[in-house]
């Protein structure tokens, strides 16, 4: 970075510190401010605690209907960005205005064309694609991924990058991959003595019960249905695993499915929590057999906490995971047999202890600083080209 401080416009509909993409943005903002840059948050909702040096530019928009909120925000945010003449404009999560785009959630077109039909069926996917919100998001994405408006795309995985290249004619050399990072001090095996016993007692889990943890929202997309089916199959093998589900979403349909499978007494749905650390401490293994997740932060958090991970190849975080060493990668949520085999393997305390130790070492090689440096290097390229 040059000696001079940069004026940087961060653009997103929502700014807060919870969630994968939002948490990544918060880490970036904190780093930029610490380096002495002038950071402006341009958003409809700016929540949480931010450094007093961060300028907050709230864009008034109606919250309903959502498609109108997104449309008006994009137009008004672009007007603000043009008037402010920032040195760098960085869109978070999806493109809104001309500038760098971080694709935290992957390509929306890729999701609608390739993920949603597998998750909800071809007919429902076709209906959803015609909704005004999705049509507008696709139009915004086409415009946002125009190389004349967007100098660089920052993808958080090769999975996300390949999805963009499959659907858009964007120069491959201008798509930078910066894997998400993790805080190894917050997420650590050292939390177990502090939280494990009390959390298990609160959840009604015995000290020796094999416990699998699922963390995430969007339960259907993240493969909770397959995980319930696998849990039932494990029971038929005589492996009485418990499942703890942490994340925002309705528990009713999933508990009904668990009851249908005869495993509702072994499933606990906690809901949203602001601090997942006690649940990582209480678990023996982590599972996220997702249909698609560009990079599920919870995967790396679990690894940093010393848990072996079972996930699918449709999780970008699998790119930093050594299957058979740090955990196990299955083909996808459709591969219930593979999921059962993986979870059955981790029912062995010695196997999961060895994989958990390796997972921790791998996570230590993925600090947030690595991702932030890739982003800062992209800023340097943008400034150098101006």
N, C-alpha and C positions, 0 to 999 in steps of 0.2 A: 504494500500500500504506500502511497506517496506520503510525504511529510505532512501535507495539508489535510485537515479534517474534511470529510465528505458530508454533504447533505444527502441523506438517504430517505427516500419515501417507501415505507413498507405498506403494502395495500392488501387488505383482507376484509371480508365482511365482518368477521368476529376476531377479536384478540382476547385471549385469556391464557392461562398457564396449565390447563388440564387438557388431556387428549394428546394423541401422537403428533399430528401436524402442528397444533397450536403450541405444544411444548417445545417442539423443534424451533419454531419461530421465536419463542421467548428466550431460548438459549442464545440464538443469534443476536437478538436485540441487546441482551445483557453484555455480550462480548463486544459488540460494536460500540456501545456506550462506554464500556471500560477502556476501549482503545481511543476514546476521545472524539468519536464521530457524532454528528448531529442527526439523530434518528427521529423521524416523524412517523407515527402510526396513523394511517388513513383508514378508518373503519366505521362501520355502522354501530358496532357495540365494542367498547374497550373496557374490559373488566379485569379485576385483580390488581396486584401491586406492581407498579413499574417505577423504575428509577425516576427521580424528579426531573432529570435532564431530558427525559423522553417527551417530545411534543405530541400531544394527542389531538388529532383532527377528526372529530366525529362528524359523520355524514348522516344527516337526518333522512330516514327512509321508513316507509310503512312496513310492519313485519308481516302483514297478510294482504293479499296472497303472496306466497314466497317468490313466485316467478316475477311479480311486479317489484318486490323488494330488490331482487338481484339485478333486474334491468335498470332501475333507477339508481341503485348504488353504483353500478358500472359507469353510467353516464356522468353522475356527479363526481365520482372519484377521479375520472379522467380530467374533468374540468379543474379540479384542485391540483392535480399533478402538473398539468400544463401551466397553471398560473405560478406554481412554486418553483418550477425549473430546477428540480433536484438533479444532483450529479448522477445518482443511481436510483432507478425505480425498480422495486422488487415485489412482484405479485406473489402472495402466499396462497397455496392450495389450488387456486384456479386462476386463469387469466382474466383480468378485468380491464387493465389499461396497458398501453405500450410500455414494454420494459422486460426485464428478466422474469421468468416464470419458474417457480418451484412447484413441481407436480407431486404434491404429497399424497394425493389420492389416486394417482394414475390418470390415464386418459379416460374421459367420460364416454367417448365413443367406444373404446375398447371394452369398458364395463357393460355398456348397453348391448353391444354386438356379441360379445364372447362370454361374459360372466353371468349376466342376468338370465339368459335362457337356461343355463345349467342350474342356477340357483332357484328360479321360480317357474321354469317351463317356458317354452317358445311362445305360447299364446299370450300369457300374462306379460312377458317381456315386450311383445309387439304392441300391446295396448299401452304399456307405460311409456314406450318410446314416443308415442304420439301425444303425450301430455304436454301442455304449453311449457312447463318448466324444463323438461328434458330437451324439447326442440330448441328452446332459447339457449340452454347451456351448450348444446352442440354447436349452435351458431357462434356463440361467444368463443368456444374453444377453437373453431376453425379460424376465426379472426385472430385470436390470441396466439395461435401457433403459426401465424404468417411470419416468415423470416424477416419481412420488412418492418414488422412491429416488434418482434421479439429477438434480441441479440443472442440470448442463450436460454436454454431450458435446463434446469437443475432437477434431475430425477433422483429419487432416493434408492433406486435399485436398477439392476440390469433388466429385471422383469418389467418395470415401469417404462424404461427406455425403449425396449423392444416393442411394447404395446403402442407407443407413440409412433415409432417408425413404421409399424404395420399399417397405420391408418392415415398418416400425414406425411407430406413431402417436405420434411424439414432436414436441413443439413446434419448428417450424423455427427460430424465433428463439433457441432455446436450444442450437443446434448451431453451435459456433464453428469456423471454419476457420483453422488455423495451419500453414502450409506448413513442412516441415522446412527446416533451414538447413544451412550448410556452413562449414567452417573454411578460409578462403581463404589462410591462411598455411601450413597443412599441405599443402593441395592447391593447387599452383601450377605454372605452366609453368617456373618457375625450377628445378624438380627435374630437368628433362630433362638439362642438362649433367652433373648428378651421377650419374644412374642409367641413362640411355637406352642408351648403348653397352654397358655391362657386362651389363645385363639382357638385351638382345637377344643378346649373345654367349652368355650362359648358356642361353637358350632355343633357340639355333641359328637365329636369324633374321638375315638379311643386313641391312646398313645401309639399303638402299633398298627392302626388301620392304614392301609395303602390309600393315599389320597392324591387325586389328580386335580389340578387347578386349571380353570379356563378364565382368561381375563380379556374382555373386549365388549364392544357394543355392536349392534347389527348381528344378532345371534345367528340368523339364518345364513347370512353371507359367510360368517366365520366358522360354519360347520358344526354348530352345536347339535343339530339333529343326528349327524353321523357319530358324534361323540356319545350321545345317549344310546344309540344302537350298539356301539362298541362296548359300552359299559354293561349292557344287557348280555351281550355275547360272552364277555369276561365272566359274568356271574354263572353262565351255563358251564364254563370251564372250571368253576370252583374258585375263581379269583374274585373275592368280594371287595372290589374297589369302591371308594367314595369319590364323588365329584362335587367340587365347589365351583360355582359360577359367579364371577364378579363382573359387573357391568350394567350400564343403563339399558332398560328395556322391560317389556311386560314378561312376567314369569309364568302367567297362567297357561298359555298354549304349550309351553315346554314342560311344565309340571304335569299337564294332562298327558302329554306324550310319554313322560317318564312313568306315569301311573299305568298307561296302556302296556308299557314294556315290563311292568312289575318291578321297577327300580326306584320309585319315588321316595322310598325311605332312605335311599343312598345318594340322593341328589339334594344339594342345598344351594338355593339361589339367593345371593346376598344383596344384589342390587348395586347401585353406584356407590363407590367409596372414594373419598378424597385421598386416602393413603392406602395403597395396596400392599405396602411392605409387610404387615402382619400376616397377610394371606400367603405371600410367597414363603414366609418363614414357616407357616403351618403345613405347607404342601410337600409332597415327595416327588412329584413330577408335574410338568406343565404340558398342556395339549391345546393346539389351535389348528385343527385340520381345515383351514379356510378355503373357500372357493377362489378368493382373490383378495390379497392385501399387499399393496406395493411394498410396505415394510412395517410389520406389526411391532411397534416398540415394546410391547409386553413380552415378546419373544426374547429380546436382548435383556430386558429387566430380569426375567426369570433366570436366564443364564448367569447374569451377574450375581444373582442371589444364590447360585450354586445348584440350580435345578436342571436335570436333564430335560430336554425339550422334544416333543413330538409335534411336528407340523407338516404342512404340505408343500410341494414344490411350487404352489401358487402364492406362497408367502415370500416376498422379496428378502426377508430376514434369513431365509434358508441359504442365501448366498454367503453368509458369514458362518454358517453352521456346518460342522464336519459330521456328516451322517455316519453313525456307528461309533463316533468318538464323543461328541458333545450331546448327542441325542439321536433321533431318527427322523428321516424325511420320508413321508408316504406320498403316493401319487396325487392324492386329493381326497376330498370328503366322500367321493364316490367309492374310494378304496377302503371300505369298512373292514375287509379282511386284513389288509395291511395295517390298519389302525389297531385292530385287535392284537395282532402279532407284536406290534411295537409296544403297546401298553402292557402286554403280557410279559415281554422281556424286562420291562422296568419294574415289574412286581418283585423282582429279585433285589433285595437291599444292596448287595455288593455291586451289582451292575449299575444301579442308579447312583450309588455313591461315586463310583469311578467316572461315570459320564458327567455327573454334576460338578466334580472337581475340574474336569477338562472344560466344561462349559464356562465356568468362572474364568479360567485362563484365557479363553477365546474372547470373552466379553471385555476383559482388561485391555485387549488390543483394539477395542472399538470405542474410544472416548469421544465425547461430543466435539472435542477440539479438532479431531481429524475431519469431521464433516464441516465444521466452521471454516477451517483453513481452505478447503476446496471452494467454498462459497466466496471467501475473500479473494481467492485467486481469480475467480470469475469476475468479480467487481473490477479487479485490476485490468483484466482484458477489455472490459467494456470501457473503462476510462481511457485506456491506451488507444482504443479505436476511435475515440471522439475527436 
